[in-house]
Structure formats: C-alpha cells, structure tokens
C-alpha cells in the first residue's frame, strides 16, 4: 500500500493534470470560430 501512496497515486495525479493541460491548450491551435463556445439556443434549419 505504501508503494501506491508514494509512487502510483502522485503519478496518476500528474498524468490527469497533464492531460487536462493538453486538452485546454489545444484550443490555441483551433480556428477562431471553433475555439468559441457553442451557441446556446434553438437553431432552425429550413430545407
């Protein structure tokens, strides 16, 4: 149990942080219209 607490748990925390950092940083490389938040509202398409 000490091995998990000393080595594995901190490694998992760092990995989750790095994955979240990459996911948030990826917005820099998106086109500006894709990086904007999704519109809220009803979109009606007549075809």
Wavefront OBJ file of the C-alpha trace (Angstrom):
o trace
v 0.000 0.000 0.000
v 2.921 2.346 0.665
v 4.159 1.908 -2.907
v 0.776 3.014 -4.240
v 0.677 6.031 -1.932
v 4.253 7.117 -2.636
v 4.617 6.423 -6.356
v 1.465 5.432 -8.204
v -1.057 7.927 -6.781
v 1.144 11.007 -7.387
v 1.903 9.734 -10.893
v -1.818 9.406 -11.617
v -2.461 12.925 -10.332
v 0.303 14.352 -12.530
v -0.959 12.418 -15.570
v -4.512 13.700 -15.109
v -3.190 17.251 -14.742
v -1.087 16.941 -17.906
v -3.993 15.521 -19.906
v -6.222 18.383 -18.761
v -3.487 20.900 -19.598
v -3.101 19.493 -23.113
v -6.870 19.495 -23.656
v -7.180 23.136 -22.616
v -4.066 24.209 -24.517
v -5.306 22.570 -27.714
v -7.815 25.420 -28.098
v -4.928 27.697 -29.094
v -4.428 25.736 -32.310
v -8.099 25.603 -33.313
v -9.505 28.079 -35.818
v -11.068 31.044 -34.048
v -14.623 30.046 -34.930
v -14.121 26.565 -33.477
v -12.489 27.833 -30.278
v -15.565 29.906 -29.402
v -18.124 28.433 -27.032
v -21.035 26.613 -28.583
v -24.071 28.824 -29.161
v -26.943 28.395 -26.737
v -30.347 28.485 -28.359
v -32.521 26.766 -30.873
v -31.229 26.581 -34.429
v -33.977 26.066 -37.002
v -32.896 24.905 -40.444
v -35.462 25.080 -43.229
v -34.633 22.933 -46.211
l 1 2 3 4 5 6 7 8 9 10 11 12 13 14 15 16 17 18 19 20 21 22 23 24 25 26 27 28 29 30 31 32 33 34 35 36 37 38 39 40 41 42 43 44 45 46 47
